[in-house]
Amino acid sequence: MKLTFDEGVESFREEFLRWLAEHRPSESEMTGDPVLSSAHVPTWAQRWSRRMFDDGWLVPGWPPERGGRNAGPIETLVYSEELARAHIPRTTNPQGLGIIAPSIFDYGTEAQVRDYAMPILRGERSACLGMSEPGAGSDLAALSTRAVLDGDRFVINGQKVWTSGANYAGFCFLFCRTDTTVAKHKGISVVLVEMDTPGITVRPLPEIVDPEHPDLNEVFFADVVVPRENLVGELNNGWAMAGGSLAHERGMVWLSGVLGLEEDVARLLAEAPASLEALPTAERAVVTDRIVGCYIDSVAARCLGYRGFAKLMRGGTAPEQALMKAFSSESAQRLNLVASEMVGDRSVDVGPSVPHTDRGGAWMQRYFHTFAGTISAGSSEIQRNIIAERVLGLPRA
């Protein structure tokens, strides 16, 4: 397997690193005005997004008018790796830039692109994704939030839950039921809903990790009136958009998952010698074996990701992509548990952390956080069903 890049790609990398060194937000800016949710855009983040947009580094693979420079997939991969290594977010509203804006570009009207997608790219607006409900988590087709068409407007009633960033978002990319007379996956539509519309109530859900800065929310809609012109795409075509939205999200997951796993391995290896020295010989051997297993997982994850990426580059299909999300998130969970057990009671020493990132904090804090990784963007259980049916060709149970 070739794991090096040609001169053109390395030249692209060097150009980006020079630009990044000159324009990146400082650590003091980011920590002095921290990100409080996945739709919170601090002042420094607004400036940063606009700078990246203007200079063509926001989404390199897109055309210049959308904040890119028509870069190829390999250049985009290198760009993403370097940005992650520098611990600099290209956006503090990942679902807005990575899922919602692309979906509006794919399905929305010119007015929706102008008023919703483009402001996200420039750091002027943020968005949340209204999908999960109390009775419709991984099974989106079971959603019950209703949008009744009344002349030139929709009247929306229902509830969403686990809505990341709803407490700071400017608008919601809302999946709702618009036809109850057809098969449940056929009667779904997407509507853009301003979050300050009368009738919307947002209730943050504090988490066990960083409870003072909740990102997940319940969102209630009580006779919320939205113009019909806010319908994205065709009426009752939301199921097709859901597949596109999740594809955009999963397309981002494998690389960030691998890079995060590699950073965790590096931290684990740095702390291991002192912790292993304090263990009895037999226990030390067991823990060492587990640490080596974590390292092997990180290498396997990168190779699996590259293998799938190379297949897609050649125009083929890549079943590896279906495995990556589950494997990388579960590997991170195993690693953080190994680390917590290795350091013993020090794993619960709560230290400083950066809100809404995986940086810093005690190992047990990080272990708790990994459970979100095995659920978001498609739970591990659902991923196994997809792998069994679509990759292995097994019959439905």
MIVO-312857 format. One line per field, with one value per residue (C-alpha): x, y, z; residue number from 0. Coordinates in nm, 4 decimals. Layout:
x: [X, ...];
y: [Y, ...];
z: [Z, ...];
k: [NUM, ...];
//
This chain:
x: [0.0000, 0.1412, 0.1126, 0.3069, 0.1919, 0.3344, 0.5147, 0.2027, 0.0160, 0.3124, 0.3389, -0.0293, 0.0364, 0.3258, 0.1195, -0.1599, 0.0770, 0.2372, -0.1058, -0.2167, 0.0890, 0.0153, -0.3605, -0.4609, -0.6466, -0.4239, -0.4623, -0.5441, -0.8263, -0.9795, -0.9508, -1.0451, -1.3728, -1.4459, -1.7008, -2.0072, -2.1972, -2.1788, -2.3759, -2.2067, -1.9871, -1.7643, -1.6286, -1.2902, -1.4657, -1.6683, -1.3502, -1.1737, -1.4526, -1.4658, -1.0889, -1.0918, -1.3830, -1.2221, -0.8866, -1.0338, -0.9405, -1.2830, -1.3733, -1.0807, -1.2670, -1.5428, -1.5200, -1.3887, -1.7364, -1.8142, -1.4963, -1.2733, -1.0105, -1.1266, -0.8779, -0.8875, -0.9865, -0.6283, -0.5463, -0.8630, -0.7554, -0.4142, -0.5775, -0.8096, -0.5218, -0.3117, -0.6003, -0.6794, -0.3149, -0.3067, -0.6166, -0.7926, -1.1559, -1.2407, -1.5857, -1.7491, -2.0764, -1.9783, -2.3310, -2.3980, -2.0912, -2.0632, -2.4268, -2.6807, -2.5081, -2.4203, -2.7787, -2.9153, -2.6726, -2.7974, -3.1724, -3.2468, -3.3641, -3.1414, -3.2981, -3.2285, -2.8677, -2.8330, -3.0076, -2.9055, -2.6161, -2.3848, -2.4091, -2.3000, -1.9898, -1.9041, -1.9514, -2.2558, -2.5156, -2.5253, -2.7697, -2.8894, -3.0205, -3.3693, -3.3866, -3.4055, -3.7250, -3.8221, -3.9771, -3.7522, -3.3819, -3.1997, -3.5323, -3.5924, -3.8944, -4.0804, -4.0726, -4.4012, -4.3347, -4.6065, -4.5923, -4.9423, -4.9627, -5.2142, -5.2234, -4.8808, -4.7497, -4.6704, -4.7952, -4.5534, -4.6174, -4.3991, -4.0739, -3.7102, -3.4444, -3.0633, -3.0552, -2.6933, -2.6480, -3.0187, -2.9542, -2.7342, -2.8427, -2.9985, -3.2141, -3.3047, -3.2903, -3.6061, -3.7272, -4.1030, -4.4002, -4.6097, -4.8172, -4.9626, -5.1462, -4.8393, -4.5618, -4.3853, -4.0592, -4.2434, -4.4249, -4.1260, -4.0186, -3.7489, -3.8315, -3.5967, -3.7186, -3.5829, -3.5130, -3.6620, -4.0019, -4.2857, -4.3891, -4.0384, -3.9061, -3.5481, -3.4523, -3.0799, -2.9881, -2.6817, -2.4378, -2.2273, -1.9194, -1.9046, -2.2619, -2.2273, -2.2030, -2.4770, -2.4820, -2.7723, -3.1254, -3.4934, -3.6827, -4.0611, -4.2756, -4.6217, -4.8178, -4.4961, -4.5751, -4.3197, -4.3567, -4.4058, -4.1067, -3.8881, -3.9563, -3.6258, -3.6588, -3.9834, -4.2691, -4.2461, -3.8926, -3.7190, -3.6163, -3.3823, -3.2386, -3.1850, -2.9595, -2.7682, -2.7386, -2.6023, -2.3688, -2.2241, -2.1820, -2.0245, -1.7945, -1.6332, -1.6253, -1.3582, -1.0661, -1.1485, -1.2021, -0.8632, -0.6765, -0.8431, -0.7562, -0.3923, -0.3707, -0.5193, -0.2631, 0.0208, -0.1035, -0.1473, 0.2079, 0.3475, 0.1802, 0.2292, 0.5898, 0.5298, 0.1984, 0.3308, 0.6287, 0.3952, 0.2101, 0.2922, 0.4710, 0.1758, -0.0632, 0.1943, 0.2103, -0.1687, -0.1918, 0.1014, -0.0742, -0.3872, -0.1889, -0.0289, -0.3755, -0.4855, -0.1877, -0.2671, -0.6274, -0.5100, -0.2858, -0.5601, -0.8086, -0.5834, -0.5061, -0.8741, -0.9633, -0.6936, -0.7968, -1.1573, -1.0506, -0.8282, -1.1148, -1.3441, -1.0715, -1.0643, -1.4394, -1.5290, -1.7293, -1.5730, -1.7343, -1.4581, -1.6472, -1.9331, -1.6894, -1.4911, -1.7385, -1.8108, -1.4492, -1.2895, -1.5488, -1.5382, -1.1567, -1.1539, -1.3867, -1.1642, -0.8522, -0.9962, -1.1117, -0.7652, -0.6089, -0.8547, -0.7813, -0.4069, -0.3819, -0.6274, -0.7805, -0.6021, -0.8447, -1.1160, -0.9009, -1.1020, -0.8634, -0.9020, -1.0583, -1.1658, -1.5490, -1.6906, -1.3615, -1.1813, -0.8775, -0.7601, -0.9567, -0.9226, -0.9250, -1.2569, -1.4125, -1.2948, -1.4233, -1.7709, -1.7487, -1.6757, -2.0273, -2.1527, -1.9171, -2.0729, -2.4196, -2.3941, -2.3860, -2.5465, -2.5183, -2.2868, -2.5888, -2.7301, -2.3856, -2.3696, -2.7070, -2.5884, -2.2658, -2.4530, -2.7134, -2.5319, -2.1721, -2.2016, -2.5354, -2.6894, -3.0705, -3.2715, -3.3340];
y: [0.0000, 0.3396, 0.5816, 0.8735, 1.1610, 1.3014, 1.6357, 1.8229, 1.7178, 1.7972, 2.1402, 2.1937, 2.0913, 2.3362, 2.6200, 2.5541, 2.5273, 2.8616, 3.0238, 2.8592, 2.9803, 3.3365, 3.3514, 3.0924, 3.2062, 3.2060, 2.9635, 3.2553, 3.3669, 3.0210, 2.9542, 3.3099, 3.2896, 2.9143, 2.7377, 2.6644, 2.4382, 2.2985, 2.5968, 2.8658, 3.0890, 3.3146, 3.6371, 3.4834, 3.1951, 3.4377, 3.6120, 3.2801, 3.1352, 3.4505, 3.4510, 3.0870, 3.1546, 3.4592, 3.2847, 2.9621, 2.7379, 2.6760, 2.3768, 2.3405, 2.1015, 2.3522, 2.6348, 2.9777, 3.1305, 2.8774, 2.9198, 2.6720, 2.6399, 2.3367, 2.1101, 1.7368, 1.4704, 1.3880, 1.7547, 1.7833, 1.4817, 1.6355, 1.9689, 1.7989, 1.6108, 1.9241, 2.1266, 1.8532, 1.8210, 2.1947, 2.1631, 2.4368, 2.3949, 2.5180, 2.5863, 2.5768, 2.4710, 2.1354, 2.0178, 2.3498, 2.3423, 1.9664, 1.8594, 2.1396, 2.3778, 2.0959, 1.9679, 2.3138, 2.3413, 2.0035, 2.0577, 2.4193, 2.7185, 3.0109, 3.2136, 2.9387, 2.9130, 3.2913, 3.3291, 3.0086, 2.8174, 3.1029, 3.2794, 2.9514, 2.9458, 3.3056, 3.2446, 3.4707, 3.2085, 2.8711, 2.5833, 2.2704, 1.9447, 1.8401, 1.4649, 1.2484, 1.2289, 1.0429, 0.7688, 0.8044, 0.7868, 0.5680, 0.4971, 0.8349, 0.7035, 0.6757, 1.0508, 1.2105, 1.5870, 1.7190, 2.0031, 2.0691, 2.2764, 2.5586, 2.7747, 2.9339, 2.8259, 2.5179, 2.4777, 2.2584, 2.0624, 1.8027, 1.7396, 1.6745, 1.5461, 1.5171, 1.8210, 1.9381, 2.3139, 2.4034, 2.6338, 2.8597, 2.7881, 3.0532, 2.8069, 2.4383, 2.1996, 2.0233, 1.6811, 1.6532, 1.4493, 1.6126, 1.3147, 1.0507, 0.8566, 0.6984, 0.4639, 0.6273, 0.6911, 0.8571, 1.1281, 1.3201, 1.6721, 1.9185, 2.2737, 2.5551, 2.6952, 3.0105, 2.9224, 3.2488, 3.1692, 3.1927, 2.8521, 2.7022, 2.5993, 2.4744, 2.2796, 2.1985, 1.8506, 1.8728, 1.5876, 1.4026, 1.5505, 1.9304, 1.9754, 2.3545, 2.3733, 2.1461, 2.0870, 1.8404, 1.9754, 1.8962, 2.1189, 2.1590, 2.2978, 2.4282, 2.5699, 2.7047, 2.8876, 2.8684, 3.0043, 2.7396, 2.8875, 2.7406, 2.3883, 2.2394, 2.0372, 1.8671, 1.7983, 1.4483, 1.3953, 1.4239, 1.0576, 1.1059, 1.4146, 1.2206, 0.9782, 1.2684, 1.4473, 1.1434, 1.0695, 1.4202, 1.3585, 1.0141, 1.1428, 1.3604, 1.1006, 0.8498, 1.0933, 1.2849, 0.9532, 0.8215, 1.1400, 1.1532, 0.7894, 0.8490, 1.1453, 0.9354, 0.6619, 0.9170, 1.0453, 0.6900, 0.5941, 0.9073, 0.8277, 0.4509, 0.4105, 0.5737, 0.3957, 0.0552, 0.0877, 0.0980, -0.2220, -0.5789, -0.7775, -0.9931, -0.7001, -0.4936, -0.7561, -0.7567, -0.3780, -0.3606, -0.6080, -0.3935, -0.0801, -0.2524, -0.3569, 0.0069, 0.1064, -0.1693, -0.0475, 0.3044, 0.1777, -0.0505, 0.2363, 0.4594, 0.1800, 0.0897, 0.4530, 0.4952, 0.1704, 0.2835, 0.6303, 0.4839, 0.2677, 0.5678, 0.7639, 0.4927, 0.5206, 0.2001, 0.1216, 0.1040, -0.1227, -0.0081, 0.3176, 0.1279, -0.0187, 0.2922, 0.4769, 0.1839, 0.0688, 0.4059, 0.5101, 0.1746, 0.1696, 0.5111, 0.3785, 0.0760, 0.2928, 0.5363, 0.2496, 0.0902, 0.4246, 0.4785, 0.1377, 0.1832, 0.5065, 0.3897, 0.6516, 0.9289, 0.8637, 1.0520, 1.3576, 1.6154, 1.8440, 2.1390, 2.0645, 2.2596, 2.2637, 2.0524, 1.8991, 1.5796, 1.7750, 1.7572, 1.6280, 1.3122, 0.9740, 0.8801, 1.2037, 1.1162, 0.7594, 0.8891, 1.1182, 0.8256, 0.6912, 0.9863, 0.8774, 0.5321, 0.6851, 1.0006, 0.9762, 0.6322, 0.4101, 0.1095, -0.1201, 0.0376, 0.0304, -0.3455, -0.3911, -0.1898, -0.3907, -0.7211, -0.6368, -0.4134, -0.5308, -0.8980, -0.9568, -1.1307, -1.1626, -0.9497, -1.1122];
z: [0.0000, -0.0992, 0.1916, 0.0447, -0.1751, -0.4974, -0.5306, -0.6354, -0.3225, -0.0976, -0.2615, -0.1836, 0.1767, 0.2105, 0.0651, 0.3123, 0.6085, 0.5197, 0.4956, 0.8199, 1.0096, 0.9027, 0.9536, 1.2166, 1.5282, 1.8334, 2.1210, 2.3508, 2.1202, 2.1143, 2.4884, 2.5860, 2.3947, 2.3934, 2.1788, 2.3931, 2.1544, 1.8027, 1.6715, 1.8799, 1.6628, 1.8768, 1.7328, 1.6505, 1.4705, 1.2592, 1.1485, 1.0920, 0.8759, 0.6676, 0.6190, 0.5107, 0.2783, 0.1183, 0.0695, -0.0686, 0.2247, 0.3815, 0.1623, -0.0811, -0.3095, -0.3795, -0.6360, -0.5284, -0.5071, -0.2338, -0.0352, -0.2164, -0.4870, -0.6895, -0.5122, -0.5734, -0.3188, -0.2208, -0.1592, 0.0483, 0.2521, 0.3233, 0.4133, 0.6630, 0.8242, 0.8721, 1.0107, 1.2617, 1.3671, 1.4366, 1.6589, 1.4659, 1.3629, 1.0161, 1.1631, 1.5055, 1.3409, 1.1871, 1.1074, 0.9367, 0.7135, 0.6697, 0.6319, 0.6055, 0.3633, 0.1174, 0.1360, 0.0570, -0.2352, -0.3600, -0.3161, -0.2254, -0.4252, -0.5199, -0.2400, 0.0143, -0.1016, -0.0695, 0.2667, 0.4454, 0.2871, 0.1939, 0.5344, 0.6984, 0.4799, 0.5710, 0.9452, 0.9586, 1.0532, 1.2278, 1.1995, 1.3749, 1.2288, 1.3406, 1.2901, 1.6045, 1.8090, 2.1281, 1.9130, 1.6093, 1.6803, 1.4320, 1.2593, 1.0958, 0.9068, 1.2381, 1.3005, 1.4019, 1.3996, 1.1670, 0.9159, 0.7848, 0.4681, 0.5167, 0.2068, 0.1646, 0.5031, 0.7117, 1.0669, 1.2617, 1.5814, 1.7469, 1.9317, 1.8461, 2.0835, 2.0898, 1.8608, 1.8707, 1.8912, 1.8970, 2.1939, 1.9756, 1.6177, 1.3982, 1.2052, 1.1904, 0.8945, 1.0093, 0.8983, 0.9467, 0.8312, 0.5592, 0.4438, 0.6756, 0.4022, 0.2378, 0.3507, 0.6433, 0.4577, 0.1677, 0.3618, 0.4955, 0.3955, 0.5026, 0.6076, 0.7099, 1.0415, 1.2062, 1.5697, 1.7003, 1.5458, 1.8024, 1.9339, 1.9563, 2.2968, 2.3400, 2.6516, 2.6870, 2.8119, 3.0420, 2.9909, 3.2459, 3.0780, 3.0766, 3.2083, 3.2277, 2.8477, 2.7099, 2.3359, 2.3085, 2.3330, 2.3250, 2.0824, 2.0997, 1.8179, 1.9088, 1.6112, 1.4578, 1.1328, 0.8515, 0.4953, 0.2262, 0.0438, 0.3207, 0.1900, 0.0719, -0.2471, -0.3325, -0.0924, 0.0597, -0.0735, 0.2616, 0.2736, -0.0214, 0.1474, 0.4700, 0.2856, 0.1372, 0.4713, 0.6512, 0.3624, 0.4011, 0.7753, 0.7442, 0.4754, 0.7432, 1.0186, 0.9191, 0.8981, 1.2156, 1.3924, 1.2830, 1.3740, 1.7138, 1.7748, 1.6830, 1.9219, 2.2008, 2.1320, 2.1485, 2.4851, 2.6142, 2.5113, 2.6751, 3.0075, 2.9969, 3.1230, 3.4614, 3.5131, 3.4062, 3.6380, 3.9374, 3.8422, 3.9477, 3.6767, 3.5733, 3.5584, 3.3716, 3.0972, 3.0559, 3.0363, 2.7931, 2.5659, 2.5701, 2.4905, 2.1933, 2.0797, 2.0868, 1.8742, 1.6237, 1.6088, 1.5190, 1.2388, 1.1095, 1.1116, 0.9014, 0.6541, 0.6282, 0.5642, 0.3005, 0.1310, 0.1024, -0.0091, -0.2831, -0.4132, -0.4337, -0.6123, -0.8786, -0.9233, -0.7407, -0.4310, -0.0883, 0.1703, 0.4062, 0.4482, 0.6106, 0.8636, 0.9471, 1.1621, 1.3923, 1.4108, 1.4871, 1.7463, 1.9257, 1.9139, 2.0831, 2.3494, 2.4162, 2.4328, 2.6848, 2.9049, 2.8887, 2.9821, 3.2685, 3.4139, 3.3666, 3.5669, 3.8339, 4.0593, 3.8686, 3.5821, 3.7716, 3.8508, 3.6616, 3.4801, 3.2453, 2.9097, 2.6060, 2.5824, 2.3007, 2.1968, 2.2948, 2.4114, 2.7710, 3.0647, 3.2710, 3.0983, 3.2575, 3.1330, 2.7848, 2.8213, 2.9025, 2.6000, 2.3659, 2.4073, 2.2046, 1.9272, 1.9065, 1.8709, 1.6591, 1.2776, 1.3032, 1.6101, 1.6122, 1.6180, 1.3030, 1.1394, 1.1995, 1.0330, 0.7324, 0.7094, 0.7359, 0.4740, 0.2260, 0.2527, 0.3441, 0.1714, 0.4705, 0.4913, 0.7267, 1.0618];
k: [0, 1, 2, 3, 4, 5, 6, 7, 8, 9, 10, 11, 12, 13, 14, 15, 16, 17, 18, 19, 20, 21, 22, 23, 24, 25, 26, 27, 28, 29, 30, 31, 32, 33, 34, 35, 36, 37, 38, 39, 40, 41, 42, 43, 44, 45, 46, 47, 48, 49, 50, 51, 52, 53, 54, 55, 56, 57, 58, 59, 60, 61, 62, 63, 64, 65, 66, 67, 68, 69, 70, 71, 72, 73, 74, 75, 76, 77, 78, 79, 80, 81, 82, 83, 84, 85, 86, 87, 88, 89, 90, 91, 92, 93, 94, 95, 96, 97, 98, 99, 100, 101, 102, 103, 104, 105, 106, 107, 108, 109, 110, 111, 112, 113, 114, 115, 116, 117, 118, 119, 120, 121, 122, 123, 124, 125, 126, 127, 128, 129, 130, 131, 132, 133, 134, 135, 136, 137, 138, 139, 140, 141, 142, 143, 144, 145, 146, 147, 148, 149, 150, 151, 152, 153, 154, 155, 156, 157, 158, 159, 160, 161, 162, 163, 164, 165, 166, 167, 168, 169, 170, 171, 172, 173, 174, 175, 176, 177, 178, 179, 180, 181, 182, 183, 184, 185, 186, 187, 188, 189, 190, 191, 192, 193, 194, 195, 196, 197, 198, 199, 200, 201, 202, 203, 204, 205, 206, 207, 208, 209, 210, 211, 212, 213, 214, 215, 216, 217, 218, 219, 220, 221, 222, 223, 224, 225, 226, 227, 228, 229, 230, 231, 232, 233, 234, 235, 236, 237, 238, 239, 240, 241, 242, 243, 244, 245, 246, 247, 248, 249, 250, 251, 252, 253, 254, 255, 256, 257, 258, 259, 260, 261, 262, 263, 264, 265, 266, 267, 268, 269, 270, 271, 272, 273, 274, 275, 276, 277, 278, 279, 280, 281, 282, 283, 284, 285, 286, 287, 288, 289, 290, 291, 292, 293, 294, 295, 296, 297, 298, 299, 300, 301, 302, 303, 304, 305, 306, 307, 308, 309, 310, 311, 312, 313, 314, 315, 316, 317, 318, 319, 320, 321, 322, 323, 324, 325, 326, 327, 328, 329, 330, 331, 332, 333, 334, 335, 336, 337, 338, 339, 340, 341, 342, 343, 344, 345, 346, 347, 348, 349, 350, 351, 352, 353, 354, 355, 356, 357, 358, 359, 360, 361, 362, 363, 364, 365, 366, 367, 368, 369, 370, 371, 372, 373, 374, 375, 376, 377, 378, 379, 380, 381, 382, 383, 384, 385, 386, 387, 388, 389, 390, 391, 392, 393, 394, 395, 396];
//
